[in-house]
Amino acid sequence: MDGSAAAALDHLRLMEVRIEHQTDMIVRLKEAGEDTLEATQKLVLLRRVLEDIRLQIGGLLPTEVRDSPRIGR
């Protein structure tokens, strides 16, 4: 994998971690009885951005990475 593909893969993984953290935050807010609207909107935005990134850089990634369950969704 060349440098561009490695950087793209790192960025995809970083976005996935951010989505996991945002999801956890929503759960904590719900458990605390707090408003989740803003956190939920941010989660939707993060998911859309991740999908856009996948579409834009998918060609840079090797097939085995694109086909992985997490990265290639």
N, C-alpha and C positions, 0 to 999 in steps of 0.2 A: 504494500500500500504506500503510495507516495505521500509527500507532506501535505498536499491539499486534501486528499482523502482522509488522512489521519486527523487533520484539523476539523474537517466536517464531521467526522465521527465523534470527536470530543465535544463539539458543539451540540450535536444531537443528544448525547448522553447528559450533558449539562442541563439542557432544556427538560429532559425527562425527570431529572432530579428536582428541578424547580417545580414541575407539575406535582410530583409526589409530596413535596413540602407544602405546596398550596392546598392540596387535598387534605393533608393532615391538619392544617390550620383550620379548614372549614369544619372538620370533625370536632376539633377543640372548641371552636366558637359555638357550634350547635350544643355541645355538652354543657357549655357555660351559659346557655340560654341567650347568647348574643346574636346580633344581626349578622347574617352571612352574605348579604346581597353583594357588597363590594368585593369580598373574597371570591365569591362564585363568579362574578363578572371577570375578575382577573384570571381565574382558572380557565374560563372559556377562551379568553384572549390568548393565554399561553398555549392552549391546545391548538388554536388556529395557527399561531405562529409556528409551532412545531410541525404542523402539517405542511405549511408553506415551505419551511426549510427542507423537509423531506422531498418535496416535489422539485425544489430548485437544485439540490445537491445530490439527488439520487443517482445521477449519472456518474458522479465522482467516486461513489463507493463500490467496492468489489461486490459481486453477486452474493457471496456467502454472508456478507454483512447486511446487504439490503434484505436478504431473506430471513434474517434473525427475527425472532418473535418480538423483541422490544423495539429495535431500530426500524424494521421494515413495515411496521403496522400499516 
